[in-house]
């Protein structure tokens, strides 16, 4: 694969489709799932890939970043786990989606 194809594939696999936003209603704070715009999702995916790469230890940043891109394409790694956690949290709180405005 060409480098640009790897970047596009990795960001597309890590890009979140939904996120949760806290909303305070009547003294309680609810996590309300909302859809993520495409550009914001790409920005989040790149941020998560770089953050997951920085957390790895023992190798130069180039190797850690390359490893995280490979993990993202294979649907493993820290950035993909972050996406899955975000989707799981949105799924758990979908009962509050009617509170969105």
C-alpha beads as a LAMMPS data file, in Angstrom:
LAMMPS data file: protein, C-alpha beads

101 atoms
100 bonds

1 atom types
1 bond types

-500.0 500.0 xlo xhi
-500.0 500.0 ylo yhi
-500.0 500.0 zlo zhi

Masses

1 110.0

Atoms # bond

1 1 1 0.000 0.000 0.000
2 1 1 1.063 3.552 -0.621
3 1 1 1.585 5.773 2.444
4 1 1 -1.393 7.981 1.643
5 1 1 -3.629 4.920 1.289
6 1 1 -2.458 3.661 4.688
7 1 1 -3.202 7.047 6.267
8 1 1 -6.675 7.174 4.732
9 1 1 -7.461 3.571 5.650
10 1 1 -6.262 4.019 9.239
11 1 1 -8.186 7.230 9.828
12 1 1 -11.332 5.775 8.272
13 1 1 -11.196 2.701 10.542
14 1 1 -10.561 4.804 13.680
15 1 1 -12.990 7.642 12.841
16 1 1 -15.869 7.716 15.348
17 1 1 -19.423 7.890 14.021
18 1 1 -20.993 8.949 17.343
19 1 1 -19.737 10.609 20.494
20 1 1 -21.234 11.472 23.846
21 1 1 -21.584 15.019 25.061
22 1 1 -22.423 15.858 28.669
23 1 1 -25.602 17.875 29.145
24 1 1 -26.789 19.154 32.514
25 1 1 -30.542 18.829 32.897
26 1 1 -32.367 19.403 36.166
27 1 1 -29.326 18.930 38.370
28 1 1 -28.217 15.706 36.692
29 1 1 -25.587 15.377 33.997
30 1 1 -26.482 13.036 31.142
31 1 1 -24.119 11.689 28.498
32 1 1 -26.034 12.354 25.285
33 1 1 -24.961 10.522 22.105
34 1 1 -24.598 12.724 19.036
35 1 1 -23.402 12.077 15.517
36 1 1 -19.913 13.256 14.594
37 1 1 -19.371 15.279 11.423
38 1 1 -16.951 13.730 8.947
39 1 1 -14.215 16.372 9.309
40 1 1 -14.357 16.307 13.105
41 1 1 -14.228 12.505 13.033
42 1 1 -11.064 12.569 10.895
43 1 1 -9.471 15.090 13.274
44 1 1 -10.345 12.909 16.275
45 1 1 -8.997 9.799 14.548
46 1 1 -5.648 11.435 13.776
47 1 1 -5.428 12.823 17.319
48 1 1 -6.157 9.386 18.813
49 1 1 -3.566 7.686 16.585
50 1 1 -0.855 10.183 17.563
51 1 1 -1.786 9.983 21.264
52 1 1 -1.749 6.179 21.245
53 1 1 1.645 6.258 19.518
54 1 1 3.074 8.619 22.135
55 1 1 1.958 6.315 24.949
56 1 1 3.986 3.392 23.580
57 1 1 7.445 2.993 25.048
58 1 1 10.820 1.783 23.878
59 1 1 10.989 2.734 20.197
60 1 1 11.514 5.864 18.109
61 1 1 8.366 7.840 17.338
62 1 1 8.539 6.874 13.654
63 1 1 8.280 3.185 14.498
64 1 1 5.575 3.733 17.111
65 1 1 3.487 5.765 14.662
66 1 1 3.950 3.208 11.890
67 1 1 2.908 0.460 14.292
68 1 1 -0.193 2.367 15.339
69 1 1 -1.173 2.921 11.688
70 1 1 -0.777 -0.804 11.056
71 1 1 -2.826 -1.580 14.172
72 1 1 -5.556 0.835 13.065
73 1 1 -5.813 -0.778 9.645
74 1 1 -6.069 -4.187 11.347
75 1 1 -8.693 -2.877 13.816
76 1 1 -6.474 -3.304 16.873
77 1 1 -4.390 -0.927 18.950
78 1 1 -5.043 1.962 21.286
79 1 1 -6.721 4.336 18.836
80 1 1 -9.208 1.710 17.638
81 1 1 -9.932 0.755 21.247
82 1 1 -10.718 4.415 21.968
83 1 1 -13.215 4.423 19.081
84 1 1 -14.878 1.242 20.301
85 1 1 -15.121 2.637 23.848
86 1 1 -16.749 5.798 22.488
87 1 1 -19.291 3.783 20.480
88 1 1 -19.993 1.504 23.444
89 1 1 -20.634 4.509 25.702
90 1 1 -22.967 6.049 23.110
91 1 1 -24.843 2.759 22.776
92 1 1 -25.224 2.498 26.551
93 1 1 -26.648 6.035 26.737
94 1 1 -28.896 5.942 23.678
95 1 1 -31.929 6.190 25.962
96 1 1 -30.969 9.846 26.500
97 1 1 -30.726 10.714 22.814
98 1 1 -34.131 12.416 22.912
99 1 1 -32.600 15.110 25.168
100 1 1 -30.393 16.345 22.334
101 1 1 -31.119 19.791 20.905

Bonds

1 1 1 2
2 1 2 3
3 1 3 4
4 1 4 5
5 1 5 6
6 1 6 7
7 1 7 8
8 1 8 9
9 1 9 10
10 1 10 11
11 1 11 12
12 1 12 13
13 1 13 14
14 1 14 15
15 1 15 16
16 1 16 17
17 1 17 18
18 1 18 19
19 1 19 20
20 1 20 21
21 1 21 22
22 1 22 23
23 1 23 24
24 1 24 25
25 1 25 26
26 1 26 27
27 1 27 28
28 1 28 29
29 1 29 30
30 1 30 31
31 1 31 32
32 1 32 33
33 1 33 34
34 1 34 35
35 1 35 36
36 1 36 37
37 1 37 38
38 1 38 39
39 1 39 40
40 1 40 41
41 1 41 42
42 1 42 43
43 1 43 44
44 1 44 45
45 1 45 46
46 1 46 47
47 1 47 48
48 1 48 49
49 1 49 50
50 1 50 51
51 1 51 52
52 1 52 53
53 1 53 54
54 1 54 55
55 1 55 56
56 1 56 57
57 1 57 58
58 1 58 59
59 1 59 60
60 1 60 61
61 1 61 62
62 1 62 63
63 1 63 64
64 1 64 65
65 1 65 66
66 1 66 67
67 1 67 68
68 1 68 69
69 1 69 70
70 1 70 71
71 1 71 72
72 1 72 73
73 1 73 74
74 1 74 75
75 1 75 76
76 1 76 77
77 1 77 78
78 1 78 79
79 1 79 80
80 1 80 81
81 1 81 82
82 1 82 83
83 1 83 84
84 1 84 85
85 1 85 86
86 1 86 87
87 1 87 88
88 1 88 89
89 1 89 90
90 1 90 91
91 1 91 92
92 1 92 93
93 1 93 94
94 1 94 95
95 1 95 96
96 1 96 97
97 1 97 98
98 1 98 99
99 1 99 100
100 1 100 101
